[in-house]
Structure formats: C-alpha cells, structure tokens
C-alpha cells in the first residue's frame, strides 16, 4: 500500500514569479516632457541661448540627458511586487521633479534680439557684452542689466551710441536670463576695468531692480542709477551720493505709470523722472512684442531716441 504524504506548502511550494510589466506611465511622460522642451527651445531659440549666460544652455543639456535616462528606465520591465504607499510616492518624485524642471526651462525661453547685434567695438564674452569706445573711455562707464528672459544682444543697438560717445558700456548676461539671480555681477565688471573712474549702473525691468540692489550694497562703486521701466524693490530714499534717473513709457502695460509714480517714495528726492510719450515696455530693447505690454502710440525709433538721450544725460 502506497502512502501519500501531504506536502508542507511553506517548504515545498515554488516561489511565485511576478509578471513582467512596463514601468509607470509617469516616467514616460516626464522623459517626453524633458526631451521635448529641450529640443523645442534649442530649435526655436538656439541663437539667443548661445548668446546668453552659459547656465541656460547647461540646464537644457542636463534636462535632455535626464529625459533620455528617464525614458530608457521606463522601457525596462520589473516584477510586480506589492509596495507600500510611501514607497510608491517616493518612486514618483524623480518624474515629478523632471516635469517641473521642464516647465521651468520652457518658461525661461528667451525673447530673441531682433536688431543688429554686432559692429565695431562689440566684444561678446561668456558672461557679458562689452561696447568699447574707439579711443580711451571717458570718465563714466555703464553696467547694464537686461530684462527678464531678454536676449542681452537686444540692447546692443540702443546702447551702442553711448560707446560712440566715449563711454564703456558693459551689458551683463544674467544666469538663466534672470538678473535678480546675480545682482552683484556689476562688481566683477567694475573690478575688471580700473581705467574707468566713475560708474553708473542701470537696467530694464527686472534688470533695473537688480541694478538698484547693487547700488544699495555696502562697497558699491555706483554713483549713478538708471532705471528703464523699472523701480527698486527696497527703499533708496536715504541713499546719498547716488544720482538716479527713472525713464518710463507712458503706454507701458507692464511697468505702468502708476507703478513709476508709486516708486517716488523709495527713490532719492533729487531723482530725475523722464516719461517717454507713447512708449511701451518693449521699446526699451529690440526683441519684438512682449505679452501683457501696452499699445504704443509712438514709433519704436522715436521712443528709443528719447530713452537713449535720457541715459546719455545721466552718464554726463
């Protein structure tokens, strides 16, 4: 008689193998967003990216590499295993971070320059553009901060006549196109040009805010401040020895006349205010229309001639 012995399932059962399944859809979405944004910016704005601060180019390159890695990871298969809620949430973090980085990189896509950006005396460096006078510079130099996400070359044509008048003009290239990330860039420019005896700092929009921040710092060499469609974030009313000129457009839809009027209390009492009739925010550079701006009632050249003259007066 044959005896059949019951098997102990805890010792004899073969381990259950999971079924291969694709990685989460979120990883695919994150990879596509990262690679897509990097490619979109490179195709549509490569000249402006290459002309700006190298940090944005590195951001796009890192985004593309991370996206490719995420897509490659998503094509692998895994064994289905039971995971806790916290574990699943933690595994989703890289994909979420990559999507947010892609959205940010897309938003940072620069407004490209639309006017001539070369010419005699224009020296394009990695973190600045220098407009050098034909002869020795006169006593006053200008450090200029671009507006947010605006190609630094968009200010070359507007500021070139200042260099032709004998002033050294240095347009800084802010990291990621945001001047507030590095308001102390002027300090490096001043240190690199000991031949210039007096310095004025200025900027357009966010660039003006950054210039004002440098002007108020202890040890600042700025004896003048020029605000183009901008106003300071902090109170400069008690700042002595600082000649301020505020230039604005009466049709500006981003830095409005009311904004400029409200800034009077934060500026020294001797501040000179110059309102350019009919000018808009985009008249302070050559980069085309800007979303949210007003409707100009004067032509671009006329507006820029007034902006340039007010700036020359500030340097003089």
ABEGO torsion letter per residue (X at the ends): XBBBBBBBAAAABBBBBBBBBBBBAAAAAAAAAAAAAAAAAAAAAAAAAAABBAAAAAAAAAAAAAAAAAAAAAABBBBBBBBBAAAAAAAAAAAAAAAAAAAAAAAABBBBBABBABEBGBBBBAABBBBBBABBBBABBBBBBBBBGBBAAAAAAAAAAAAAAGBBBBBBBBBGGBAAABAAAAAAAAAABAABABBBBBBBEAAAAAAAAAAABBGBABABBBBBGBBBABBAAABBGBBBBBBBBAABAABBAAAAAAAAAABBAABBBBBBBGBBAAAABBAEBBBGBBBBABBAAAAAAAAAAAAAAAAX
